[in-house]
């Protein structure tokens, strides 16, 4: 084999020395270059995978937080509806109470007015009876001046008294 390389003008010693140098260089590059590059690539791949897992976890947490927020919002909405319903009910009760109070006060005012009207009517009747009695006395006095008989006087007075007491 040495003759073939020599015929081609290749120095075998030099070729072997270059081959040994190449293998040493490959070994050094493998140990100091390839392994750190592989280690760096592996670390980088792990970081990327961790980043993806963290992003997925963050997305899950975000979805959970969003669901929780929607649940709380729904709960707050139901609670606000309940509060509004209670407020409406309370307002209705207060309005009913005010209406009832107003009705009672109106009834008292009407009753008082009726009582005052009755008192005024009674006063008017009493005044009218006094007036009638006064007129009766006046008429009686005039009749007596005319000197009619005692029987007519008596009948007239009894009739007048009877009429005034019946009213």
Buried (B, 14 or more C-beta within 10 A) or exposed (E): EEEEEEEEEEEEEEEEEEEEEEEEEEEEEEEEEEEEEEEEEEEEEEEEEEEEEEEEEEEEEEEEEEEEEEEEEEEEEEEEEEEEEEEEEEEEEEEEEEEEEEEEEEEEEEEEEEEEEEEEEEEEEEEEBEEBEEEBEEEBEEBEEEEEEEEEBEEBBEEBEEEBEEE
